[in-house]
C-alpha cells in the first residue's frame, strides 16, 4: 500500500497550486494583432498572436519552460495574468525552432515551418476551399466556411482543460500534460465511462471514479452540462486534469483577480479507486 503521509491535504493543495500557476515563458516579444482570425491570405507567425474580440483569450506560440525555449508550441491562454494555458495544438510534435507558421491552406488549419514541414493540422470532417479560423471569447478556436458553418473546433478536441461553454459528453476526453513543463500527452485521461460516470484513467487503469452523482458539487455538474446562449455572459470557470492525475475545478474571483480551487479529486488515498483492495477498509489517517 502506498504511504498515506505522501497524500496529506496540504501537500496536495501545494502541488496543485504550483502546477496551476506555471507561466508561459516568452523569450521574445509577442506582437498582438487587433484581430481574432486567420485567413487564406493572412498567416500567423511565431512571435505574433491573435486575441479574441472581447480580449479574453489569446492564441500564439509559446515555450512552457524558462530553462529550454527551443521547443515551440501553439496554444491558447487567458490574456489576464497569470497567462494560464487552456489548449495546446501540437503537444505531440513541437516545432524545434521559431520558424513555425499557422496558416489556412488546403481547406484546413496547418502548423508548418519555413521548410514546409508539417507539425500539426486540424482534421475537419469536410474541407472547403476558402475557410477561415476564428478565436472566440469562449476560448474556442473555430474553423469556419464562408457560410459560417463550423468545420472543426478546439472545443471538440481539448487537451487538459474543459472550459465554460463546452459540453460534457461521452466523446470529450481530457489528457494530462506529461509533466509540469512538458505539454506532450501524459499518463492520465479524464472522461465519462460507459455508464456516464466521471473517471480518471492512468493509462489503462482506473485512477479515480465517481460512484455517485451526489459526490460531485452541483456547481461542477452544472458547469459540465451548461449550454451557453449567444447572449450569455462569459464566466471564468475551468476543469483541469493535472500532470499528477488530479481533476480540479477552478473559478475566478473577479474582485481578487485570482483563481480559487473549488474542488479536486482524488484528495486523499481513500478517494483513489480501489486503493485498499476490493474488501479493504480505508483510513485516511493510517
LOMAR-934714 format. One record per residue (C-alpha): residue number from 0; residue in three letters; chain; y, z, x. Coordinates in steps of 0.5 Angstrom, whole numbers, plus 2048, in hexadecimal, padded with zeros to 3 digits. Example, Ala and Ser with C-alpha at 12.3 -4.5 7.8 and 13.67 -1.06 7.14 Angstrom:
<recs>
<rec k="0" r="Ala" c="A" py="7F7" pz="810" px="819"/>
<rec k="1" r="Ser" c="A" py="7FE" pz="80E" px="81B"/>
</recs>
This chain:
<recs>
<rec k="0" r="Unk" c="A" py="800" pz="800" px="800"/>
<rec k="1" r="Unk" c="A" py="807" pz="7FE" px="803"/>
<rec k="2" r="Unk" c="A" py="80B" pz="804" px="805"/>
<rec k="3" r="Unk" c="A" py="810" pz="806" px="7FF"/>
<rec k="4" r="Unk" c="A" py="815" pz="809" px="803"/>
<rec k="5" r="Unk" c="A" py="817" pz="802" px="805"/>
<rec k="6" r="Unk" c="A" py="819" pz="801" px="7FE"/>
<rec k="7" r="Unk" c="A" py="81E" pz="806" px="7FC"/>
<rec k="8" r="Unk" c="A" py="823" pz="804" px="7F8"/>
<rec k="9" r="Unk" c="A" py="829" pz="805" px="7FD"/>
<rec k="10" r="Unk" c="A" py="825" pz="800" px="802"/>
<rec k="11" r="Unk" c="A" py="824" pz="7FB" px="7FC"/>
<rec k="12" r="Unk" c="A" py="82B" pz="7FB" px="7FA"/>
<rec k="13" r="Unk" c="A" py="82E" pz="7FB" px="801"/>
<rec k="14" r="Unk" c="A" py="829" pz="7F5" px="803"/>
<rec k="15" r="Unk" c="A" py="82B" pz="7F1" px="7FC"/>
<rec k="16" r="Unk" c="A" py="833" pz="7F2" px="7FD"/>
<rec k="17" r="Unk" c="A" py="832" pz="7F0" px="804"/>
<rec k="18" r="Unk" c="A" py="82F" pz="7E9" px="802"/>
<rec k="19" r="Unk" c="A" py="833" pz="7E8" px="7FC"/>
<rec k="20" r="Unk" c="A" py="83A" pz="7E8" px="801"/>
<rec k="21" r="Unk" c="A" py="838" pz="7E4" px="806"/>
<rec k="22" r="Unk" c="A" py="83E" pz="7DF" px="807"/>
<rec k="23" r="Unk" c="A" py="83E" pz="7D8" px="808"/>
<rec k="24" r="Unk" c="A" py="83F" pz="7D6" px="80F"/>
<rec k="25" r="Unk" c="A" py="844" pz="7D1" px="811"/>
<rec k="26" r="Unk" c="A" py="846" pz="7CF" px="818"/>
<rec k="27" r="Unk" c="A" py="84B" pz="7C9" px="816"/>
<rec k="28" r="Unk" c="A" py="850" pz="7C9" px="810"/>
<rec k="29" r="Unk" c="A" py="84E" pz="7C7" px="80A"/>
<rec k="30" r="Unk" c="A" py="852" pz="7C1" px="806"/>
<rec k="31" r="Unk" c="A" py="852" pz="7C2" px="7FF"/>
<rec k="32" r="Unk" c="A" py="853" pz="7BC" px="7FA"/>
<rec k="33" r="Unk" c="A" py="857" pz="7BD" px="7F4"/>
<rec k="34" r="Unk" c="A" py="851" pz="7BA" px="7F0"/>
<rec k="35" r="Unk" c="A" py="84B" pz="7BC" px="7EE"/>
<rec k="36" r="Unk" c="A" py="847" pz="7B6" px="7EE"/>
<rec k="37" r="Unk" c="A" py="843" pz="7B1" px="7F3"/>
<rec k="38" r="Unk" c="A" py="843" pz="7A9" px="7F1"/>
<rec k="39" r="Unk" c="A" py="840" pz="7A3" px="7F4"/>
<rec k="40" r="Unk" c="A" py="847" pz="7A2" px="7F8"/>
<rec k="41" r="Unk" c="A" py="848" pz="7A9" px="7FA"/>
<rec k="42" r="Unk" c="A" py="844" pz="7AD" px="7FE"/>
<rec k="43" r="Unk" c="A" py="844" pz="7B4" px="800"/>
<rec k="44" r="Unk" c="A" py="843" pz="7B5" px="808"/>
<rec k="45" r="Unk" c="A" py="841" pz="7BB" px="80C"/>
<rec k="46" r="Unk" c="A" py="848" pz="7BF" px="80C"/>
<rec k="47" r="Unk" c="A" py="84A" pz="7BD" px="805"/>
<rec k="48" r="Unk" c="A" py="849" pz="7C1" px="7FF"/>
<rec k="49" r="Unk" c="A" py="849" pz="7C0" px="7F7"/>
<rec k="50" r="Unk" c="A" py="84C" pz="7C5" px="7F3"/>
<rec k="51" r="Unk" c="A" py="84A" pz="7C6" px="7EB"/>
<rec k="52" r="Unk" c="A" py="850" pz="7C4" px="7E6"/>
<rec k="53" r="Unk" c="A" py="851" pz="7CC" px="7E5"/>
<rec k="54" r="Unk" c="A" py="851" pz="7CE" px="7EC"/>
<rec k="55" r="Unk" c="A" py="84B" pz="7D2" px="7EB"/>
<rec k="56" r="Unk" c="A" py="845" pz="7CE" px="7F0"/>
<rec k="57" r="Unk" c="A" py="846" pz="7CA" px="7F6"/>
<rec k="58" r="Unk" c="A" py="841" pz="7C5" px="7F9"/>
<rec k="59" r="Unk" c="A" py="840" pz="7C4" px="800"/>
<rec k="60" r="Unk" c="A" py="83D" pz="7C4" px="807"/>
<rec k="61" r="Unk" c="A" py="83B" pz="7CB" px="80A"/>
<rec k="62" r="Unk" c="A" py="837" pz="7CF" px="80F"/>
<rec k="63" r="Unk" c="A" py="834" pz="7D5" px="80D"/>
<rec k="64" r="Unk" c="A" py="835" pz="7D9" px="814"/>
<rec k="65" r="Unk" c="A" py="83A" pz="7DA" px="819"/>
<rec k="66" r="Unk" c="A" py="835" pz="7DA" px="81E"/>
<rec k="67" r="Unk" c="A" py="833" pz="7D3" px="81D"/>
<rec k="68" r="Unk" c="A" py="837" pz="7CE" px="819"/>
<rec k="69" r="Unk" c="A" py="833" pz="7C8" px="81C"/>
<rec k="70" r="Unk" c="A" py="82F" pz="7C7" px="815"/>
<rec k="71" r="Unk" c="A" py="834" pz="7C5" px="80F"/>
<rec k="72" r="Unk" c="A" py="832" pz="7C6" px="808"/>
<rec k="73" r="Unk" c="A" py="835" pz="7C3" px="802"/>
<rec k="74" r="Unk" c="A" py="837" pz="7C9" px="7FD"/>
<rec k="75" r="Unk" c="A" py="83B" pz="7CB" px="7F7"/>
<rec k="76" r="Unk" c="A" py="83E" pz="7D2" px="7F7"/>
<rec k="77" r="Unk" c="A" py="843" pz="7D6" px="7F4"/>
<rec k="78" r="Unk" c="A" py="84A" pz="7D5" px="7F6"/>
<rec k="79" r="Unk" c="A" py="84C" pz="7DC" px="7F6"/>
<rec k="80" r="Unk" c="A" py="84B" pz="7E1" px="7FC"/>
<rec k="81" r="Unk" c="A" py="845" pz="7E2" px="7FE"/>
<rec k="82" r="Unk" c="A" py="843" pz="7DB" px="7FD"/>
<rec k="83" r="Unk" c="A" py="83C" pz="7DC" px="7FA"/>
<rec k="84" r="Unk" c="A" py="838" pz="7D6" px="7FA"/>
<rec k="85" r="Unk" c="A" py="834" pz="7D4" px="7F4"/>
<rec k="86" r="Unk" c="A" py="831" pz="7CE" px="7F5"/>
<rec k="87" r="Unk" c="A" py="82E" pz="7CA" px="7FC"/>
<rec k="88" r="Unk" c="A" py="82C" pz="7C3" px="7FB"/>
<rec k="89" r="Unk" c="A" py="829" pz="7C1" px="802"/>
<rec k="90" r="Unk" c="A" py="826" pz="7C8" px="803"/>
<rec k="91" r="Unk" c="A" py="81F" pz="7C5" px="806"/>
<rec k="92" r="Unk" c="A" py="823" pz="7C0" px="80A"/>
<rec k="93" r="Unk" c="A" py="829" pz="7C2" px="80D"/>
<rec k="94" r="Unk" c="A" py="82E" pz="7BD" px="811"/>
<rec k="95" r="Unk" c="A" py="82E" pz="7BE" px="818"/>
<rec k="96" r="Unk" c="A" py="835" pz="7BD" px="81A"/>
<rec k="97" r="Unk" c="A" py="83C" pz="7BC" px="816"/>
<rec k="98" r="Unk" c="A" py="83B" pz="7B4" px="814"/>
<rec k="99" r="Unk" c="A" py="838" pz="7B6" px="80D"/>
<rec k="100" r="Unk" c="A" py="83B" pz="7B2" px="807"/>
<rec k="101" r="Unk" c="A" py="83A" pz="7B3" px="800"/>
<rec k="102" r="Unk" c="A" py="83A" pz="7AC" px="7FC"/>
<rec k="103" r="Unk" c="A" py="838" pz="7A9" px="7F6"/>
<rec k="104" r="Unk" c="A" py="834" pz="7A3" px="7F7"/>
<rec k="105" r="Unk" c="A" py="82E" pz="79F" px="7F4"/>
<rec k="106" r="Unk" c="A" py="82F" pz="7A3" px="7EE"/>
<rec k="107" r="Unk" c="A" py="82F" pz="7AA" px="7F0"/>
<rec k="108" r="Unk" c="A" py="832" pz="7AF" px="7F5"/>
<rec k="109" r="Unk" c="A" py="830" pz="7AF" px="7FC"/>
<rec k="110" r="Unk" c="A" py="831" pz="7B3" px="802"/>
<rec k="111" r="Unk" c="A" py="830" pz="7AF" px="809"/>
<rec k="112" r="Unk" c="A" py="833" pz="7AF" px="810"/>
<rec k="113" r="Unk" c="A" py="837" pz="7A9" px="813"/>
<rec k="114" r="Unk" c="A" py="831" pz="7A6" px="816"/>
<rec k="115" r="Unk" c="A" py="82E" pz="7A5" px="80E"/>
<rec k="116" r="Unk" c="A" py="829" pz="7AB" px="80F"/>
<rec k="117" r="Unk" c="A" py="828" pz="7AE" px="808"/>
<rec k="118" r="Unk" c="A" py="827" pz="7B5" px="808"/>
<rec k="119" r="Unk" c="A" py="827" pz="7B6" px="800"/>
<rec k="120" r="Unk" c="A" py="828" pz="7B3" px="7FA"/>
<rec k="121" r="Unk" c="A" py="829" pz="7B4" px="7F2"/>
<rec k="122" r="Unk" c="A" py="823" pz="7B2" px="7EE"/>
<rec k="123" r="Unk" c="A" py="826" pz="7AF" px="7E7"/>
<rec k="124" r="Unk" c="A" py="821" pz="7AD" px="7E2"/>
<rec k="125" r="Unk" c="A" py="825" pz="7A7" px="7E1"/>
<rec k="126" r="Unk" c="A" py="829" pz="7A3" px="7E6"/>
<rec k="127" r="Unk" c="A" py="830" pz="7A0" px="7E4"/>
<rec k="128" r="Unk" c="A" py="834" pz="79B" px="7E8"/>
<rec k="129" r="Unk" c="A" py="83A" pz="79F" px="7E8"/>
<rec k="130" r="Unk" c="A" py="839" pz="7A6" px="7E7"/>
<rec k="131" r="Unk" c="A" py="83E" pz="7AC" px="7EA"/>
<rec k="132" r="Unk" c="A" py="83D" pz="7B3" px="7EC"/>
<rec k="133" r="Unk" c="A" py="841" pz="7B9" px="7E9"/>
<rec k="134" r="Unk" c="A" py="841" pz="7C0" px="7EB"/>
<rec k="135" r="Unk" c="A" py="842" pz="7C4" px="7E4"/>
<rec k="136" r="Unk" c="A" py="846" pz="7CB" px="7E3"/>
<rec k="137" r="Unk" c="A" py="83F" pz="7CE" px="7E2"/>
<rec k="138" r="Unk" c="A" py="83C" pz="7CC" px="7E9"/>
<rec k="139" r="Unk" c="A" py="838" pz="7C7" px="7E6"/>
<rec k="140" r="Unk" c="A" py="838" pz="7C0" px="7EB"/>
<rec k="141" r="Unk" c="A" py="837" pz="7BA" px="7E6"/>
<rec k="142" r="Unk" c="A" py="835" pz="7B3" px="7E7"/>
<rec k="143" r="Unk" c="A" py="838" pz="7AF" px="7E1"/>
<rec k="144" r="Unk" c="A" py="838" pz="7A8" px="7DF"/>
<rec k="145" r="Unk" c="A" py="83E" pz="7A4" px="7DC"/>
<rec k="146" r="Unk" c="A" py="83D" pz="7A7" px="7D5"/>
<rec k="147" r="Unk" c="A" py="83D" pz="7AE" px="7D8"/>
<rec k="148" r="Unk" c="A" py="836" pz="7AF" px="7D7"/>
<rec k="149" r="Unk" c="A" py="832" pz="7B4" px="7DB"/>
<rec k="150" r="Unk" c="A" py="82D" pz="7B0" px="7E0"/>
<rec k="151" r="Unk" c="A" py="82C" pz="7B6" px="7E5"/>
<rec k="152" r="Unk" c="A" py="82F" pz="7BD" px="7E5"/>
<rec k="153" r="Unk" c="A" py="82E" pz="7C3" px="7EA"/>
<rec k="154" r="Unk" c="A" py="82D" pz="7C8" px="7E4"/>
<rec k="155" r="Unk" c="A" py="826" pz="7C5" px="7E3"/>
<rec k="156" r="Unk" c="A" py="825" pz="7C5" px="7EB"/>
<rec k="157" r="Unk" c="A" py="827" pz="7CC" px="7ED"/>
<rec k="158" r="Unk" c="A" py="826" pz="7D0" px="7F4"/>
<rec k="159" r="Unk" c="A" py="826" pz="7D7" px="7F4"/>
<rec k="160" r="Unk" c="A" py="82C" pz="7D8" px="7EE"/>
<rec k="161" r="Unk" c="A" py="82C" pz="7D8" px="7E7"/>
<rec k="162" r="Unk" c="A" py="833" pz="7D7" px="7E4"/>
<rec k="163" r="Unk" c="A" py="837" pz="7D8" px="7DE"/>
<rec k="164" r="Unk" c="A" py="836" pz="7D2" px="7D9"/>
<rec k="165" r="Unk" c="A" py="82F" pz="7D1" px="7DC"/>
<rec k="166" r="Unk" c="A" py="829" pz="7D1" px="7D7"/>
<rec k="167" r="Unk" c="A" py="822" pz="7D5" px="7D9"/>
<rec k="168" r="Unk" c="A" py="81C" pz="7D1" px="7D7"/>
<rec k="169" r="Unk" c="A" py="815" pz="7D0" px="7DA"/>
<rec k="170" r="Unk" c="A" py="818" pz="7CA" px="7DE"/>
<rec k="171" r="Unk" c="A" py="81D" pz="7CF" px="7E2"/>
<rec k="172" r="Unk" c="A" py="81B" pz="7D1" px="7E9"/>
<rec k="173" r="Unk" c="A" py="81F" pz="7D5" px="7EE"/>
<rec k="174" r="Unk" c="A" py="81D" pz="7D5" px="7F5"/>
<rec k="175" r="Unk" c="A" py="81F" pz="7DA" px="7FA"/>
<rec k="176" r="Unk" c="A" py="822" pz="7D9" px="801"/>
<rec k="177" r="Unk" c="A" py="81D" pz="7D9" px="807"/>
<rec k="178" r="Unk" c="A" py="822" pz="7DF" px="80A"/>
<rec k="179" r="Unk" c="A" py="829" pz="7E1" px="809"/>
<rec k="180" r="Unk" c="A" py="82C" pz="7DB" px="80D"/>
<rec k="181" r="Unk" c="A" py="826" pz="7D6" px="80C"/>
<rec k="182" r="Unk" c="A" py="827" pz="7D2" px="805"/>
<rec k="183" r="Unk" c="A" py="821" pz="7CF" px="806"/>
<rec k="184" r="Unk" c="A" py="81C" pz="7D1" px="801"/>
<rec k="185" r="Unk" c="A" py="819" pz="7D8" px="802"/>
<rec k="186" r="Unk" c="A" py="813" pz="7DB" px="7FF"/>
<rec k="187" r="Unk" c="A" py="815" pz="7DD" px="7F8"/>
<rec k="188" r="Unk" c="A" py="816" pz="7DA" px="7F2"/>
<rec k="189" r="Unk" c="A" py="818" pz="7DC" px="7EB"/>
<rec k="190" r="Unk" c="A" py="817" pz="7D9" px="7E4"/>
<rec k="191" r="Unk" c="A" py="813" pz="7DA" px="7DE"/>
<rec k="192" r="Unk" c="A" py="80C" pz="7DA" px="7DD"/>
<rec k="193" r="Unk" c="A" py="807" pz="7D7" px="7D8"/>
<rec k="194" r="Unk" c="A" py="809" pz="7DD" px="7D3"/>
<rec k="195" r="Unk" c="A" py="810" pz="7DC" px="7D5"/>
<rec k="196" r="Unk" c="A" py="811" pz="7E3" px="7D9"/>
<rec k="197" r="Unk" c="A" py="815" pz="7E3" px="7DF"/>
<rec k="198" r="Unk" c="A" py="811" pz="7E3" px="7E5"/>
<rec k="199" r="Unk" c="A" py="813" pz="7E3" px="7ED"/>
<rec k="200" r="Unk" c="A" py="80D" pz="7E0" px="7F1"/>
<rec k="201" r="Unk" c="A" py="80C" pz="7E1" px="7F8"/>
<rec k="202" r="Unk" c="A" py="809" pz="7DA" px="7FA"/>
<rec k="203" r="Unk" c="A" py="803" pz="7DA" px="7F5"/>
<rec k="204" r="Unk" c="A" py="803" pz="7E2" px="7F4"/>
<rec k="205" r="Unk" c="A" py="807" pz="7E6" px="7EE"/>
<rec k="206" r="Unk" c="A" py="80C" pz="7EA" px="7F2"/>
<rec k="207" r="Unk" c="A" py="810" pz="7ED" px="7EB"/>
<rec k="208" r="Unk" c="A" py="80F" pz="7EB" px="7E4"/>
<rec k="209" r="Unk" c="A" py="812" pz="7EE" px="7DE"/>
<rec k="210" r="Unk" c="A" py="80C" pz="7F0" px="7D9"/>
<rec k="211" r="Unk" c="A" py="811" pz="7F2" px="7D3"/>
<rec k="212" r="Unk" c="A" py="817" pz="7EF" px="7D0"/>
<rec k="213" r="Unk" c="A" py="81B" pz="7F6" px="7D0"/>
<rec k="214" r="Unk" c="A" py="81A" pz="7F7" px="7D7"/>
<rec k="215" r="Unk" c="A" py="820" pz="7F2" px="7D8"/>
<rec k="216" r="Unk" c="A" py="827" pz="7F4" px="7D7"/>
<rec k="217" r="Unk" c="A" py="82A" pz="7F0" px="7D1"/>
<rec k="218" r="Unk" c="A" py="830" pz="7ED" px="7D5"/>
<rec k="219" r="Unk" c="A" py="82B" pz="7EA" px="7D9"/>
<rec k="220" r="Unk" c="A" py="827" pz="7E7" px="7D4"/>
<rec k="221" r="Unk" c="A" py="82D" pz="7E4" px="7D0"/>
<rec k="222" r="Unk" c="A" py="82F" pz="7E1" px="7D7"/>
<rec k="223" r="Unk" c="A" py="829" pz="7DD" px="7D8"/>
<rec k="224" r="Unk" c="A" py="829" pz="7DB" px="7D1"/>
<rec k="225" r="Unk" c="A" py="830" pz="7D9" px="7D0"/>
<rec k="226" r="Unk" c="A" py="832" pz="7D2" px="7CD"/>
<rec k="227" r="Unk" c="A" py="83A" pz="7D1" px="7CF"/>
<rec k="228" r="Unk" c="A" py="83E" pz="7CD" px="7CB"/>
<rec k="229" r="Unk" c="A" py="844" pz="7C9" px="7CD"/>
<rec k="230" r="Unk" c="A" py="849" pz="7CE" px="7CB"/>
<rec k="231" r="Unk" c="A" py="845" pz="7D4" px="7CE"/>
<rec k="232" r="Unk" c="A" py="849" pz="7D8" px="7D3"/>
<rec k="233" r="Unk" c="A" py="845" pz="7D8" px="7DA"/>
<rec k="234" r="Unk" c="A" py="842" pz="7DE" px="7DC"/>
<rec k="235" r="Unk" c="A" py="840" pz="7E0" px="7E4"/>
<rec k="236" r="Unk" c="A" py="839" pz="7E2" px="7E3"/>
<rec k="237" r="Unk" c="A" py="833" pz="7E0" px="7E7"/>
<rec k="238" r="Unk" c="A" py="82C" pz="7E2" px="7E8"/>
<rec k="239" r="Unk" c="A" py="82A" pz="7E1" px="7F0"/>
<rec k="240" r="Unk" c="A" py="823" pz="7E1" px="7F3"/>
<rec k="241" r="Unk" c="A" py="824" pz="7E4" px="7FA"/>
<rec k="242" r="Unk" c="A" py="820" pz="7E2" px="800"/>
<rec k="243" r="Unk" c="A" py="81C" pz="7E9" px="7FF"/>
<rec k="244" r="Unk" c="A" py="81A" pz="7E8" px="7F8"/>
<rec k="245" r="Unk" c="A" py="81F" pz="7EC" px="7F4"/>
<rec k="246" r="Unk" c="A" py="821" pz="7E9" px="7EE"/>
<rec k="247" r="Unk" c="A" py="828" pz="7EB" px="7ED"/>
<rec k="248" r="Unk" c="A" py="82D" pz="7EB" px="7E7"/>
<rec k="249" r="Unk" c="A" py="835" pz="7EB" px="7E9"/>
<rec k="250" r="Unk" c="A" py="83B" pz="7EB" px="7E5"/>
<rec k="251" r="Unk" c="A" py="842" pz="7EA" px="7E8"/>
<rec k="252" r="Unk" c="A" py="847" pz="7F0" px="7E7"/>
<rec k="253" r="Unk" c="A" py="84D" pz="7EC" px="7E6"/>
<rec k="254" r="Unk" c="A" py="852" pz="7F2" px="7E7"/>
<rec k="255" r="Unk" c="A" py="84F" pz="7F4" px="7ED"/>
<rec k="256" r="Unk" c="A" py="84D" pz="7ED" px="7EF"/>
<rec k="257" r="Unk" c="A" py="846" pz="7EF" px="7F2"/>
<rec k="258" r="Unk" c="A" py="83F" pz="7ED" px="7F0"/>
<rec k="259" r="Unk" c="A" py="83B" pz="7F3" px="7EC"/>
<rec k="260" r="Unk" c="A" py="834" pz="7F3" px="7ED"/>
<rec k="261" r="Unk" c="A" py="832" pz="7F5" px="7E6"/>
<rec k="262" r="Unk" c="A" py="82A" pz="7F5" px="7E6"/>
<rec k="263" r="Unk" c="A" py="825" pz="7F3" px="7EB"/>
<rec k="264" r="Unk" c="A" py="81D" pz="7F3" px="7EC"/>
<rec k="265" r="Unk" c="A" py="819" pz="7F5" px="7EF"/>
<rec k="266" r="Unk" c="A" py="81D" pz="7FB" px="7F0"/>
<rec k="267" r="Unk" c="A" py="817" pz="7FF" px="7F3"/>
<rec k="268" r="Unk" c="A" py="810" pz="7FF" px="7F5"/>
<rec k="269" r="Unk" c="A" py="80D" pz="800" px="7EE"/>
<rec k="270" r="Unk" c="A" py="811" pz="7FA" px="7EB"/>
<rec k="271" r="Unk" c="A" py="80D" pz="7F6" px="7F0"/>
<rec k="272" r="Unk" c="A" py="808" pz="7F2" px="7EC"/>
<rec k="273" r="Unk" c="A" py="801" pz="7F6" px="7ED"/>
<rec k="274" r="Unk" c="A" py="804" pz="7FA" px="7F3"/>
<rec k="275" r="Unk" c="A" py="7FF" pz="7FF" px="7F2"/>
<rec k="276" r="Unk" c="A" py="7F9" pz="7FB" px="7EF"/>
<rec k="277" r="Unk" c="A" py="7F6" pz="7FA" px="7E8"/>
<rec k="278" r="Unk" c="A" py="7F4" pz="801" px="7E7"/>
<rec k="279" r="Unk" c="A" py="7F9" pz="805" px="7EC"/>
<rec k="280" r="Unk" c="A" py="7FF" pz="80A" px="7EA"/>
<rec k="281" r="Unk" c="A" py="805" pz="808" px="7ED"/>
<rec k="282" r="Unk" c="A" py="80A" pz="80D" px="7EF"/>
<rec k="283" r="Unk" c="A" py="811" pz="80B" px="7F2"/>
<rec k="284" r="Unk" c="A" py="812" pz="812" px="7F6"/>
<rec k="285" r="Unk" c="A" py="80B" pz="811" px="7F9"/>
</recs>
